[in-house]
Amino acid sequence: MADSKYGIPVSRAKLFTQADITYETTKGLVKLAKKGLNTAYFDTFAANIKKARDYKTADEKKKTNAEKLAAVKSVCAECYEWIKTLQFAVKEVFKEDSPEYKSFPSNLTDAKEDASEMTNVLPAIFTILENHKTKLADANLPTDFKETGETLKANLNVIAKEYAVMVEQSETYTIERKLAHKKVYDTINRINEAGNREYKNDPVTLKLFKSPWPPNKDKDNGNDAPPEPPAK
């Protein structure tokens, strides 16, 4: 939904439908051009329509963020399975009641789906691996076991940072999207206002500048549904 500071009082679908109509039916009108609404003005209008339309909707943005979060959790799960492999090896070599086995962090389950927890856990895991590498050599761990863990740790750091940036930028993105919508909305209103003044004695052309927006009591409060496809 549009907010009171940046939103517009009509739906995204209606905005773009009307923007296309206004652009196609009013560009090139001589009296508008004389008032500064010339070819350059309408070229900018077209560019602004495209820019606004290219922004993802709120739902699309949430979906993108959710997909990235799922990817973060997937890497966390891979790290968890890698840790459990080491934990099983330590159990086999040192037994379950040994200090070595008990040195594993108690919050491994939480770390399975939480990048912050996993990032905090991994240094302790690598310490266990390093401290007992000689005895663990006979535990049938893969020869590249440590390298696999380091790769997973690096992947987690990268993807977790990417997700953090996405979340941080979401609010700014929403504001920019709404301002882009408002620019298109305001341009339509300016064209209609100019047209009503310049063509007040031309009933046929004047019809092009009738306000497309609902009266106040019927405003739909700027819902953020995807735009309707242009009419063919």
Secondary structure, DSSP 8 states (H G I E B T S, - for coil): ---TTT--SS-HHHHHHHHHHHHHHHTT-HHHHHTT--HHHHHHHHHHHHHHHHS--HHHHHHHHHHHHHHHHHHHHHHHHHHHHHHHHHHHHH-TTSHHHHTS-TTHHHHTS-HHHHHHHHHHHHHHHHHTHHHHTTTT--TTHHHHHHHHHHHHHHHHHHHHHHHHHHHHHHHHHHHHHHHHHHHHHHHHHHHHHHTTT-HHHHGGGS--S--GGG--------------
